[in-house]
Amino acid sequence: MKILILLFAFTFGFGANVKKSIDDVKEISKRNQVKEYNKYPNLLPVVEIVAEQS
C-alpha cells in the first residue's frame, strides 16, 4: 500500500513539474515575441487618404 502511495506521489509530482515547464516555455515565448517588436520603430497602421480635395 505504501508503494502505491509513493508511486502516486511521484506521478503527481512529475505531472506538476511537466505542467510548470510547459507554462514557463509559453511565458518565455511570449517575452521573446514582445522583444521582437522592439526592433520596429512604429507599428501603427498606415492610413492612406483617398478623398478628393475640394
C-alpha positions in Angstrom: 0.0 0.0 0.0 2.8 2.4 0.8 4.4 1.6 -2.6 1.2 2.6 -4.3 1.0 5.9 -2.4 4.7 6.6 -3.2 4.2 5.8 -6.9 1.1 8.1 -7.0 3.1 10.9 -5.3 5.9 10.5 -7.8 3.5 10.5 -10.7 1.7 13.6 -9.4 5.0 15.4 -8.8 6.2 14.6 -12.3 2.9 15.8 -13.8 3.1 19.0 -11.9 6.7 19.5 -12.9 5.9 19.0 -16.6 2.9 21.4 -16.4 5.1 24.1 -14.8 7.7 23.6 -17.5 5.1 24.0 -20.3 3.8 27.2 -18.7 7.4 28.5 -18.4 8.1 27.8 -22.1 4.9 29.6 -23.1 5.8 32.6 -20.9 9.3 32.7 -22.4 8.0 32.6 -26.0 5.6 35.5 -25.2 8.5 37.5 -23.9 10.6 36.8 -26.9 7.8 37.8 -29.2 7.4 41.1 -27.4 11.2 41.7 -27.6 11.0 41.1 -31.4 8.6 44.1 -31.7 11.2 46.4 -30.2 13.1 46.2 -33.5 10.3 48.1 -35.3 10.2 51.9 -34.7 6.4 52.2 -35.2 3.7 49.6 -35.5 0.8 52.0 -36.2 -1.2 51.2 -39.3 -0.5 53.3 -42.4 -3.5 55.5 -43.4 -3.9 56.5 -47.0 -6.2 59.4 -47.8 -8.1 58.8 -51.0 -10.8 61.6 -50.8 -10.7 64.3 -53.4 -9.6 67.8 -52.4 -12.3 70.4 -52.8 
